């Protein structure tokens, strides 16, 4: 079948027929087809996800600097805390308890505790849930964190199942096969997802970052239009094009025949790009309850806000870890004998001067014994002497009760002194 018109006729004559009444104007030949967005890397970067402009997945959301900062700070701060299994009867760390060593020091042959727990906490901080699989074998128990990209959770009213894409096959596991920690939820098993709740702020921040990148690639030369009352010839137009290319590359432009350049795009200072980035950073940090001092670094109440981080960010997560380990990894006999403690004392102590001052205040007030100060405040070993557990403060080598009575033994201690 013969075509009604050729492609050239279609472009030049329109679609009214092979013999149009009014021919259309010739279409101009394309120019600068290799000097645009398709070849400068930006188009392909956005297409391949190198420069994400939307937070469609958790990994893309984590590319925002504020999100990465908040999640990594939570992960490193909590994952590096001392992890102890305490014998309830003695109040001391459990000895000869294999599960305690596994949780604290070597969850699996390829990760130590300082690597395993931050990895779990980064996933938990970003996605509000993290899974690990306990694997029992002849040599004991191992804990392996599950890759969140290979994990799909099917939530039900009173339970869930996890479909995990392993290297060799797909496995379906239930709660009895897994260890997991979750964050805040809305009266249901499925926890809220911070990065999804903050998606609008994250995409706004990514757009601001993209704008700053484009401005830097254009040598901070804002876009605009050229205006002239005179008609430009072909030679003048070619010179103008070459001049504008030099200008976009950082050189100087020569405008002739009354040409004027009018800026139609604001620069970064006029658009308050830096102020918007700072504001978006603080907005995203609120979703993870980050104190202002940890974001801006110039707060006058940084010490108080560091305590706020422990109280409102670290402590809730530590409490969840303690209860999750005890409920999901311990047998009923173990739960009756042991408890789990993530030691936050190191984050609350302050500097050395503050620690020393607090120790003196506790001893002088008679609220802490020497062993209380050594063990609970400084993680030092106990002194196995009766006087080290006495909360009374010795003054001039006497007990506080002796000093208050004028150097004589207090009545309630006379029998003890006689026996000594």
Secondary structure, 3 states (H helix, E strand, C coil): CCCCCCHHHHHHHCCCCCCCCCCCCCCCCCCCCCCCCCCCCHHHHHHHCCCCCCCCCHHHHCCCHHHHHHHHHHHHHHHCCCEEEEECCCCCECCCCHHHHHHHCCCECCECHHHHHHHHHHHHHHHCEEEEEEEEECCEEEEEECCHHHEEEEEECCEEEEEEECCCCEEEEEHHHCEEEECCECCCCCECCHHHHCHHHHHHHHHHHHHHHHHHHCCCCCCEEEECCCCCCHHHHHHHHHHHHHHHCCCCCCCCCCCEEEECCCCCCCCCHHHHHHHHHHHHHHHCCCCHHHHHCCCCCHHHHHHHHHHHHHHHHHHHHHHHHHHHCCCHHHHHHEEEEECCHHHHCCCHHHHHHHHHHHHHHCCCCHHHHHHHHHCCCCCCCHHHHCCCCCECCECHHHHHCCCCCCHHHHHHHHHC
